Amino acid sequence: MNMNSKLIITSFLLCVLNIAAFGQLDKFTSYEELDLLSKKYVQTNNLDSAILVIEYARSKFPEYDKVATYLLESLFLSTKQDSSVLKNLDYGLKKRYFFGLERYDYKDFINNPEFIRLARIDWQIEDSLNKLSHMKYEVVLPTNYSVNKKYPLLFVFHGNSRNIQKEKGIWTSNMTKDKFIVVFVQSYIYLTPHDYRWEDNDEKTNKEFKEIYDQIINKYPVAKNKVIFSAMSAGGSIAIAYAFNQFVPVNGLVLNCPVVPDVSDNLIKKFVDGNKKIGIITGENDSELNSQKGLINKVDKIGGNNRITINTGFGHEYANDFSTLLDKYLIWILE
């Protein structure tokens, strides 16, 4: 038997097995079971089968319609089923589900008339969501926390297309776990159904962050001379603006691949005169590297406290040893 014959038989057997499996889908009694089955198909790169399972799950368990629709959108995009992508968008948008069609995932659709129509609806839904949305935060207390002890305070600003939960897995180290009260803050501005983005000089962001800052300072035993802002990417733009404009009292910055906003020489001088420190961790291939180096050079020229680590082979991302670098920078700021 030649190789082509073997491949045909194998494909036929897989098809028969799939048909048999889908014939038994009604034996599943919960959406979670079907979701787990679809994940198994995804793990074996059998995405078409995963789609069939989720389509069945959406029809059988309408209370999971929204989550199933989002999952189907991801699968249709992955399998480049363009017509199904648009059809699924139309289905979801009619139910007022938000997709975030500004994402890079949809770059191949930007000239498609139907996509343009759908994108307008999506933007209207996003605007409605943002009007009702508010900034969120989550506090992580140090090991052996005591109300009778003063702790350094670390705020963490996520990057665009991120959220609190994603950042918690990154901005955690020996120092943050044992020595700091850590506050993870999340923008109110939607980018996707589950991720968020920042806008510079946004009035609502400024107001709500100031409220969060005051709540933390008043509620927890914070060492007010040891407040540090940390951030990734676009979150760095917010952190830098707040620190250099002295929007709230901050003693130092630890930034990973920050987007650097315009900062006047006068504000840089005030930052330096306040004996504040700024540290940047970045990659040699980061598109923002020149502006990061530019800010550090300006601080350095007037005798400011600064550090920059440029990781070889990395771009706009976290280094493999990021938690170790983070600890070194936090120790340096607290010196």
C-alpha positions in Angstrom: 0.0 0.0 0.0 1.5 3.3 -1.0 1.7 6.4 1.1 -1.2 8.2 -0.6 -3.5 5.3 0.1 -2.5 5.2 3.7 -3.2 8.9 4.1 -6.6 8.5 2.4 -7.6 5.7 4.7 -6.3 7.6 7.8 -8.4 10.6 6.8 -11.4 8.5 6.2 -11.1 6.8 9.6 -10.7 10.1 11.4 -13.8 11.4 9.6 -15.8 8.3 10.6 -14.6 8.8 14.2 -15.6 12.4 14.2 -19.0 11.7 12.8 -19.5 9.0 15.5 -18.3 11.4 18.2 -20.6 14.2 17.1 -23.5 11.8 16.9 -22.9 11.3 20.7 -22.8 15.0 21.6 -26.3 14.9 23.1 -24.9 12.7 25.9 -23.1 15.7 27.3 -25.1 17.3 30.1 -23.3 20.6 30.5 -21.6 23.4 28.5 -18.4 22.8 30.5 -18.1 19.2 29.3 -18.5 20.3 25.7 -16.0 23.1 26.2 -13.5 20.6 27.5 -14.1 18.4 24.5 -13.5 21.4 22.1 -10.2 22.2 24.0 -9.0 18.7 23.3 -9.7 19.1 19.6 -7.8 22.4 19.7 -4.8 20.8 21.4 -4.6 18.3 18.5 -5.1 21.1 16.0 -8.5 19.7 14.9 -10.1 23.1 14.9 -12.9 22.3 12.6 -14.1 19.6 15.1 -13.7 22.2 17.9 -16.0 24.5 15.9 -18.7 21.9 15.5 -18.6 21.1 19.2 -19.0 24.8 20.2 -21.7 25.4 17.6 -23.6 22.5 19.1 -22.9 23.8 22.7 -24.2 27.3 21.8 -27.5 25.9 20.5 -28.0 23.5 23.4 -27.0 25.8 26.2 -28.3 29.3 25.2 -27.2 30.7 28.6 -23.6 30.4 27.3 -24.4 32.1 24.0 -22.1 35.0 24.6 -19.0 33.0 25.6 -19.6 30.5 22.8 -19.9 33.3 20.3 -16.6 34.8 21.4 -14.9 31.4 21.2 -16.3 30.7 17.8 -15.0 34.0 16.6 -11.5 33.1 17.7 -11.7 29.7 16.0 -13.1 31.1 12.7 -10.2 33.7 12.7 -7.7 30.9 13.4 -9.0 28.8 10.5 -9.3 31.8 8.2 -13.0 31.2 7.5 -13.7 34.8 6.5 -17.3 34.4 5.7 -18.0 32.6 9.0 -16.0 35.4 10.8 -18.4 38.0 9.4 -21.5 36.0 9.9 -20.6 35.3 13.6 -19.8 39.0 14.1 -23.2 39.9 12.7 -24.9 37.4 14.9 -23.1 38.7 18.0 -23.5 42.4 17.3 -27.2 42.0 16.9 -27.2 40.8 20.5 -25.0 43.8 21.5 -21.9 41.7 22.1 -18.7 43.8 21.9 -15.8 42.3 19.9 -13.1 45.0 19.7 -12.7 45.2 15.9 -9.8 47.6 16.1 -7.6 44.6 16.9 -4.7 43.5 14.7 -6.6 40.1 14.4 -8.9 41.8 11.9 -6.2 43.5 9.7 -7.2 41.5 6.7 -10.8 42.8 6.9 -10.2 46.5 7.0 -11.3 47.1 3.4 -14.2 44.7 3.5 -17.5 46.7 3.2 -19.4 44.3 5.4 -16.7 44.5 8.1 -16.7 48.3 7.9 -20.5 48.2 8.6 -20.1 45.8 11.5 -17.1 47.8 12.9 -19.3 50.9 13.1 -21.8 49.0 15.2 -19.0 47.6 17.4 -17.6 51.1 18.1 -21.1 52.2 19.2 -21.3 49.3 21.6 -17.8 50.1 22.9 -18.8 53.7 23.5 -21.8 52.6 25.5 -19.7 50.1 27.5 -17.1 52.7 28.4 -19.7 55.2 29.6 -20.8 52.6 32.1 -17.4 51.1 32.9 -15.1 52.1 35.8 -11.5 51.5 36.7 -10.9 48.5 38.9 -8.1 47.5 41.2 -7.0 44.5 43.2 -4.8 44.7 46.3 -2.3 41.9 47.1 -1.0 42.0 50.7 2.5 40.8 51.6 3.3 37.6 53.4 2.8 37.9 57.2 1.0 41.2 56.7 0.4 43.3 59.8 -1.6 46.5 60.3 1.1 47.6 62.7 3.8 47.8 60.1 4.4 50.3 57.3 4.9 48.8 53.9 6.2 50.1 50.5 3.4 50.5 48.0 3.7 49.3 44.4 1.1 50.2 41.8 1.0 48.1 38.6 -0.4 49.6 35.3 -1.1 47.0 32.7 -0.3 47.4 29.0 -2.8 47.7 26.2 -4.8 44.6 25.5 -4.2 43.4 29.1 -6.0 43.2 32.4 -5.4 42.7 36.1 -5.3 38.9 36.0 -2.7 38.8 33.2 -0.4 41.3 35.0 -0.6 39.4 38.3 1.2 36.5 36.6 4.1 38.8 35.6 4.6 41.4 38.3 5.1 38.9 41.1 8.5 38.4 42.6 10.2 37.6 46.0 10.2 41.3 46.9 6.6 42.0 45.9 5.3 38.9 47.7 7.2 39.6 51.0 7.8 43.3 51.2 5.1 45.3 49.3 1.5 46.1 49.3 0.8 45.7 45.6 -2.1 47.3 43.8 -3.0 46.1 40.3 -5.1 48.8 38.5 -7.2 48.2 35.4 -8.4 50.8 32.9 -12.1 51.2 32.2 -11.6 51.6 28.4 -12.4 48.4 26.6 -10.2 47.0 23.8 -11.6 43.5 23.6 -14.4 41.8 25.6 -11.9 41.0 28.3 -8.9 43.3 27.9 -8.5 47.1 28.2 -6.4 50.0 27.0 -5.3 53.4 28.2 -5.8 56.9 26.8 -3.4 59.7 27.7 -4.9 62.8 29.5 -8.3 61.0 30.0 -10.4 62.9 32.5 -12.3 59.9 33.8 -9.0 57.9 34.2 -7.4 60.7 36.1 -10.4 61.2 38.4 -10.9 57.5 39.2 -7.2 56.7 39.7 -6.9 59.6 42.2 -9.8 58.1 44.1 -8.1 54.7 44.1 -4.8 56.2 45.2 -6.5 58.0 48.1 -8.5 54.9 49.1 -5.3 52.8 49.3 -3.3 55.4 51.2 -6.1 55.8 53.8 -7.0 52.2 54.2 -3.6 50.4 54.4 -0.4 51.0 56.5 1.6 52.5 53.6 5.1 54.0 54.0 4.2 57.2 52.1 7.8 57.9 51.2 8.1 54.6 49.4 5.4 54.7 46.7 6.5 53.2 43.4 4.7 53.0 40.0 5.4 50.1 37.7 4.0 49.5 34.2 4.2 47.8 30.9 4.0 49.5 27.5 1.0 52.0 27.3 0.6 51.7 31.0 4.1 53.3 31.2 2.8 56.4 29.5 0.2 56.8 32.3 2.7 56.1 35.0 5.3 58.5 33.7 2.7 61.3 33.2 1.4 60.9 36.7 4.9 60.7 38.3 6.5 63.6 36.4 3.4 65.8 36.7 3.3 65.0 40.4 -0.4 64.1 40.0 0.0 62.0 43.1 3.1 61.6 45.4 5.4 59.0 43.8 9.0 58.1 44.8 10.1 56.0 41.9 9.3 54.2 38.6 10.1 50.7 37.4 8.9 50.4 33.8 9.0 47.6 31.3 9.1 48.6 27.6 7.2 51.8 28.4 5.6 54.1 25.8 7.1 57.5 26.7 4.8 60.5 26.6 6.0 64.1 26.0 7.6 65.3 29.2 8.9 68.9 29.4 12.4 69.7 30.6 10.8 71.6 33.5 8.9 68.5 34.7 12.0 66.4 34.4 14.0 68.9 36.5 11.3 68.8 39.2 11.3 65.0 39.2 15.1 65.0 39.6 15.0 67.7 42.3 12.6 65.5 44.2 15.3 62.8 44.3 13.0 60.4 42.6 14.3 57.4 40.6 13.3 56.0 37.3 14.3 52.5 36.0 13.5 51.0 32.6 13.8 47.4 31.5 13.5 47.0 27.7 14.6 45.1 24.7 17.1 46.0 22.1 14.4 45.5 19.4 11.7 47.4 21.2 10.2 50.0 18.8 10.0 52.4 21.8 13.7 52.1 22.6 14.9 55.5 21.3 12.3 57.4 23.2 13.1 55.4 26.4 16.8 56.1 26.0 15.9 59.8 25.3 14.1 60.2 28.6 16.8 58.4 30.6 19.5 60.6 28.9 17.6 63.8 29.9 17.3 62.6 33.5 21.0 61.6 33.5 22.2 65.0 32.1 20.9 66.9 35.1 22.2 64.3 37.6 19.1 62.3 38.2 18.8 58.8 39.5 18.2 56.5 36.6 18.9 53.0 35.3 18.1 51.2 32.0 18.6 47.5 31.2 18.4 46.7 27.5 18.0 43.0 27.0 19.7 41.4 24.0 17.4 39.6 21.5 14.2 40.9 23.1 11.6 43.3 21.7 8.5 44.9 23.2 8.1 42.1 25.8 9.1 40.8 29.2 12.6 39.3 29.6 12.9 35.7 30.8 14.4 36.8 34.1 12.0 39.7 34.6 11.1 38.9 38.2 14.8 38.9 39.1 15.3 42.2 37.3 12.2 43.6 39.0 13.6 42.8 42.5 16.9 44.5 41.7 15.2 47.6 40.6 12.8 47.7 43.6 15.8 47.2 46.0 17.6 50.1 44.2 14.6 52.5 44.5 14.2 51.7 48.2 17.9 52.3 49.0 
